[in-house]
Amino acid sequence: MLVVVCFLGWSPVFAKGEPEPAVPNSEIRGSVVGPDGKPMENVQVLAYHLATEEVFTATTTRKGDFVMLALPFGYFDLAARSADGLYVADQVANVSPAGKNVVEFRLQDFSGSTQADRRAFPGSDEVPVGVARVQDQRQVGENFWRGPKGVSIIAGSGALVLLAIAGGSEPSASQIFPN
């Protein structure tokens, strides 16, 4: 007997106003570079959770890298605070329940062409001095499932489920009726 268990999705239901729990392996990591493209050290990266209104922070290393761990899943508004002031991101990040997001920022002062990007950052009274342009944003593992190995795993799992539903792999005899 072949038993196959398949989880198609998970969507917990929380009471209205109840914060979503942090997932131990959920994270936002990435890097911050200046207008010149060089990594920026000691930049505070801010992530404002839109549902819970909590602000999470991380500080960049000498190489411009940062990591925020144990985040609740959902949408985050992002910003970066350097010695020059606050830079508000031009995109939000979506952390899924199994989420590991990578975001790469490039800080840019406001100019005539970026005036439309000027907006406040929730949880902060600072007036932004520029925009943190998201150069790249992706979920870790995203490319694997779209590649040949990921597609093969998905197709093979689907075939196993169909085989289990069809009654297994043993051949069945059909009756032969005389003419």
Backbone torsions as a table, in degrees:
resi	resn	phi	psi	omega
1	MET	NA	130.7	-179.1
2	LEU	-104.2	125.7	179.1
3	VAL	-118.1	125.6	179.5
4	VAL	-124.0	129.2	177.1
5	VAL	-110.3	130.7	-177.7
6	CYS	-128.9	125.4	175.5
7	PHE	-100.7	113.1	-177.7
8	LEU	-88.3	-26.3	179.7
9	GLY	-176.1	160.6	179.4
10	TRP	-138.8	123.5	-179.8
11	SER	-139.7	92.0	-179.3
12	PRO	-68.0	152.2	178.5
13	VAL	-111.1	128.4	-180.0
14	PHE	-117.1	150.1	176.6
15	ALA	-62.4	149.1	-178.8
16	LYS	-58.2	130.8	179.8
17	GLY	86.3	-12.3	179.4
18	GLU	-79.2	127.7	-178.7
19	PRO	-67.3	147.3	176.3
20	GLU	-73.4	139.6	-177.0
21	PRO	-69.7	152.1	175.1
22	ALA	-71.1	142.6	177.6
23	VAL	-101.1	126.1	-173.1
24	PRO	-52.8	-29.9	-177.0
25	ASN	-107.1	9.7	179.5
26	SER	-79.4	141.7	-176.3
27	GLU	-160.2	158.2	166.8
28	ILE	-123.2	126.0	177.3
29	ARG	-134.5	163.2	178.8
30	GLY	167.4	-151.9	-177.8
31	SER	-148.3	159.7	178.9
32	VAL	-127.9	129.0	174.6
33	VAL	-122.7	154.7	178.8
34	GLY	-81.9	-178.7	178.4
35	PRO	-58.0	-27.2	179.9
36	ASP	-83.7	-2.7	179.1
37	GLY	87.0	1.7	-179.3
38	LYS	-90.4	144.0	179.3
39	PRO	-58.3	142.7	-179.4
40	MET	-111.2	126.1	179.9
41	GLU	-92.1	151.5	176.4
42	ASN	59.2	35.1	172.8
43	VAL	-95.1	130.5	178.4
44	GLN	-88.2	120.6	177.3
45	VAL	-96.2	130.5	-177.4
46	LEU	-113.6	137.7	176.4
47	ALA	-129.0	112.6	-178.6
48	TYR	-98.3	114.8	-179.4
49	HIS	-76.3	118.6	-172.8
50	LEU	-66.0	-30.2	-178.6
51	ALA	-82.6	-44.3	-175.2
52	THR	-94.8	-14.4	-177.9
53	GLU	64.1	22.6	175.1
54	GLU	-84.7	147.7	175.9
55	VAL	-111.7	125.5	177.5
56	PHE	-108.2	146.2	-177.3
57	THR	-134.5	156.5	172.7
58	ALA	-151.1	154.4	179.4
59	THR	-115.6	137.9	-177.7
60	THR	-72.2	150.1	177.6
61	THR	-84.0	-176.3	176.9
62	ARG	-57.6	-30.7	-179.6
63	LYS	-89.7	3.4	178.8
64	GLY	85.0	7.9	-177.2
65	ASP	-89.6	152.2	175.5
66	PHE	-144.8	159.6	177.5
67	VAL	-144.6	132.2	171.4
68	MET	-119.2	121.1	-175.9
69	LEU	-110.1	162.8	174.4
70	ALA	54.7	49.9	179.2
71	LEU	-90.6	150.7	171.3
72	PRO	-72.3	152.9	179.0
73	PHE	-79.2	157.6	-178.4
74	GLY	135.5	-165.8	-177.3
75	TYR	-94.5	139.9	179.9
76	PHE	-125.0	131.8	168.5
77	ASP	-85.7	138.4	-172.7
78	LEU	-118.8	151.2	175.8
79	ALA	-154.5	165.7	177.1
80	ALA	-134.9	131.9	179.8
81	ARG	-113.1	114.6	177.3
82	SER	-109.5	-176.1	177.3
83	ALA	-62.1	-24.2	-179.3
84	ASP	-80.7	-20.9	-178.3
85	GLY	139.1	-164.8	-175.4
86	LEU	-94.7	131.9	177.0
87	TYR	-117.9	120.1	-177.5
88	VAL	-93.8	133.2	-177.5
89	ALA	-68.0	151.0	178.9
90	ASP	-91.2	3.8	177.2
91	GLN	-144.4	152.7	172.0
92	VAL	-93.5	163.4	176.2
93	ALA	-110.9	141.9	176.5
94	ASN	-112.5	113.1	178.8
95	VAL	-98.9	118.0	179.2
96	SER	-82.8	168.7	-179.7
97	PRO	-55.3	-30.4	177.5
98	ALA	-103.1	19.6	-162.0
99	GLY	-70.7	130.7	169.6
100	LYS	-132.4	103.3	-177.4
101	ASN	-104.0	145.3	175.7
102	VAL	-119.3	125.3	-179.0
103	VAL	-129.4	130.6	177.4
104	GLU	-116.7	122.2	-177.6
105	PHE	-106.4	149.4	168.6
106	ARG	-127.6	118.1	-177.8
107	LEU	-76.4	138.4	-177.3
108	GLN	-143.5	127.2	176.7
109	ASP	-66.6	152.7	176.0
110	PHE	-66.8	142.4	174.6
111	SER	-139.4	-174.9	178.7
112	GLY	-57.6	-35.3	-176.9
113	SER	-79.6	-16.9	-177.8
114	THR	-110.7	11.9	179.3
115	GLN	-59.9	-32.0	-179.9
116	ALA	-65.2	-23.6	-179.4
117	ASP	-81.3	-9.6	-176.6
118	ARG	-67.1	121.2	177.5
119	ARG	-158.7	164.3	179.6
120	ALA	-81.2	158.5	174.7
121	PHE	-105.6	124.1	-179.7
122	PRO	-57.8	141.6	178.4
123	GLY	85.2	4.4	-179.6
124	SER	-140.8	138.3	177.3
125	ASP	-92.8	-1.3	-178.6
126	GLU	-67.9	145.5	173.4
127	VAL	-88.2	120.6	-178.5
128	PRO	-62.1	144.6	177.4
129	VAL	-101.2	-11.0	-178.0
130	GLY	-171.0	-172.3	-178.7
131	VAL	-116.1	140.2	173.8
132	ALA	-96.6	94.3	-178.1
133	ARG	-69.0	128.1	177.0
134	VAL	-81.4	112.7	-180.0
135	GLN	-83.1	-31.2	-179.3
136	ASP	-156.4	137.6	175.4
137	GLN	-145.6	125.9	-179.3
138	ARG	-154.9	162.2	173.6
139	GLN	-96.5	137.1	179.6
140	VAL	-63.2	133.0	-179.8
141	GLY	91.7	-10.6	-177.7
142	GLU	-58.2	-44.0	-178.3
143	ASN	-69.1	-30.6	179.8
144	PHE	-59.2	-49.4	-175.4
145	TRP	-69.8	-19.8	177.1
146	ARG	-91.2	-11.7	-179.3
147	GLY	-86.3	179.3	-176.6
148	PRO	-60.0	-39.1	-179.6
149	LYS	-68.1	-44.8	179.6
150	GLY	-63.0	-43.8	178.8
151	VAL	-63.6	-38.9	178.2
152	SER	-63.3	-41.2	179.2
153	ILE	-64.9	-44.2	179.7
154	ILE	-63.8	-45.3	-179.9
155	ALA	-64.6	-42.7	179.3
156	GLY	-64.5	-40.4	177.4
157	SER	-64.3	-40.9	177.6
158	GLY	-62.6	-40.1	178.7
159	ALA	-64.9	-40.1	177.7
160	LEU	-63.9	-40.5	178.3
161	VAL	-63.7	-45.0	178.6
162	LEU	-62.8	-38.8	178.3
163	LEU	-64.0	-41.1	179.1
164	ALA	-66.8	-40.4	178.8
165	ILE	-66.6	-36.9	-178.2
166	ALA	-73.4	-7.0	175.4
167	GLY	107.3	14.2	176.0
168	GLY	103.7	-169.5	-174.4
169	SER	-108.9	2.1	-179.4
170	GLU	-77.3	135.7	178.6
171	PRO	-69.9	146.3	178.0
172	SER	-110.4	145.0	180.0
173	ALA	-83.6	141.4	175.0
174	SER	-107.2	148.8	-179.7
175	GLN	-75.1	143.9	176.2
176	ILE	-110.6	124.4	179.7
177	PHE	-102.9	135.1	178.0
178	PRO	-70.7	153.3	178.9
179	ASN	-81.9	NA	NA
